[in-house]
Amino acid sequence: MPHVGVAAICWAIWKTRNKVCFDGKKFQNSIEIICYACTLMRYWTGLYAEVDREMLINGVNTMLRVATEILTSKRKNTGRMEQLERDHQ
């Protein structure tokens, strides 16, 4: 069922691109696209049989967990860099 993830990510990239190009929305980071793709996949779970639905939900939860870990790690590193810059001023 990897095609669902690929389709969701492609659709999330396309929709985000449209928001940036046509609505003037600011793009913060790539984690937004992952979260949007996860939202789409979770919404689409209703279209699948119970066994596939459970696998899809587990995949969504894994993607969200990894995205959260990456975002948390980036924020910690940014905070450290800002502290180092203040210390050297």
N, C-alpha and C positions, 0 to 999 in steps of 0.2 A: 504494500500500500504506500510506497514512497512517492508515487505520483501525486498524492494529495498534498504532501508537504511541499513538493516542488511547485505545484499549481498555486498553493497558498502564498508562498514566498514571491513568486512571479507577480501574482495579483497585488500583493502588498507593496512591492516595489513600484508597480505601475500606478497604483492609487496614490502613493506617497509622491511620486514624480508629478502627477497631475496637480496635487495640492500645492506643491512648491512652484510649479510653472504657471498655473492658472489662478490660484487663490493667494499667492504670495506668502504661503505658510513657511516659516523657518524650519529647517530640518536640523534637529538637535544631534542625533546619533543613530547608528544602525540598529541599536537595540529597539527603537521604535518600530522598525520594519518587522523584526522578529516577534514582538508583542502583537502587532497587527495580524501577522500571519497565524499566530497561535489563536487569536480571537476567531479568525475565519475558520480554522480547522475545528475548533471546538463547536462552532455553529454548524458546521457541516456534518458533525458526528451523527446527527439525527437521520441522515440519509443512509447510514450503514447498519448492517446486522449487528447484533449485540457483541459478538466476538470481535469483529472489526472495530466497533465503537470503543471497546475497552482498550484495544491496542492504540488507537488514535488518541484517546485521552491520555494514556500513559506517555505517548510521544510528545504531546503538547506540554504536559507537566514537566517532562525532561527538558524540553527546549526553554521553557520559562525559567526553570531552575538554573540552567547554564547561563542564560541571558542575565539573570539577576546576579549570579556570581561574577560575571564579566563586568557588569556595571558597577557593582560594589568594589571590585578590584581597581577599576579605573578611578573611581572617586577617591579611594584611599591614596592611590598614587598621585592624583592631582593635589590632594591635600598636603601630601609630603613635599611635592614640588613647590607649592605656594609657601610652605613653612621654610624651606631651604632658601627661597628667594628673599623672604623677609629677613632671615638670619644673616644674609650676605649684604644687606643694604646698609 
